[in-house]
Amino acid sequence: MTRNLPGLTLDELTKELDSRQRAVELLKWIGSWTAFPKELPETVPGVSHRVWAPFRARHGLPRVEVKERKLSEDGTTKYALQVDGAVIETVRIPANGRSTICVSSQAGCTRKCVFCATKELGFTRQLKAEEMLAQYLLARMEAPADAPARNVVFMGMGEPMDNLDEVLRAVELLTQSPFPQLRAQSVTVSTSGVLPGMERFLRESKASLALSLNATTDEVRAQVMPQNKTWPIRALLDVLRAAAERDPDRDTFVEYVLFGGLNDTDADADRLVALLRGLPARVNLIPYNPFPGTGLQTPTEARVVAFHRRVVDQGQLCLVRSPRGREIAAACGQLVLASDAQGFVPQPT
Ligand code: SAH
């Protein structure tokens, strides 16, 4: 299989173009795109025709078209992108003078998290690294001048650890010089807790990792994330602990979706702190973004505030992530196109 641009690494391009300098020019050219090209042009600045013509005969571009853009009042933009055989979603979230791009790693998902709308789509196919890069490039091109793209999170559709080869390549591509040259800490891969994939990711990548914990007992976690029966809480946190000892510079996040009456009690807050003791992880609390048919509740605002306070008061770093782009169904767990049309019930924020 030949790989398409922008899915080739600097080293691979150097080999193919027979020069580091040409490879660097090519990456700079990709960085200058203001639209995603339909095909590779006949000439590229800084790469001689003699070398470019055979390269162009061997490699193309993935097909990626913006099908729809939805802009939320808070500046969050959701893109529906047509790729080969699937529609995927990418979200750009501006905050504090920079934008975070949220990319999808799969078209659909095979995991069965009860609270996540993506599972309703089923699974269409794995995305290639170049398609993940294309999502970043497209969203970056349209970022407002006062909030340029600085961070990438693999928190869109899909479970990154179930497509790990391509996700690892995408992380390498995002962090390579001269373009896009993101810092490893600025790229965060989020997982529902696929333990073998987490172990490999933590060995092979310097990027940040977010674990979606979402409960403090195996019983409750298995209720909302059936795979917890295979990889329970303790085992997942042990993997994070071992990695933090090996590599203290990595940023680790624990995502905790708060469900009203299920995992949002004071006892949960205390158990959460106890579970994370000794682990240098930051907690992100995400109030559940509801969608019909799950039987799960959004927590009250007072509960969110009290839970947060109780965790912080015990010395655990913790932030509440306010839902972004809820009214355009761009918030966590809402990335499913069908529901947009079918009377999605947004909650006031
Ligand atoms: N599969 C990966 C990445 C996609 S989900 C993972 O599970 O981490 C990204 C984040 O959104 C996860 O932390 C997940 O727990 C959270 N999430 C999913 N559905 C949600 C919902 N309906 N409301 C709030 N957060 C949700």
Boltz pocket constraint, residues with backbone or C-beta under 6 A from the ligand:
constraints:
  - pocket:
      binder: B
      contacts: [[A, 115], [A, 116], [A, 117], [A, 154], [A, 155], [A, 156], [A, 157], [A, 158], [A, 159], [A, 160], [A, 190], [A, 191], [A, 192], [A, 193], [A, 210], [A, 211], [A, 212], [A, 214], [A, 255], [A, 256], [A, 257], [A, 286], [A, 287], [A, 288], [A, 289], [A, 290], [A, 291], [A, 332], [A, 333], [A, 334]]
      max_distance: 6.0
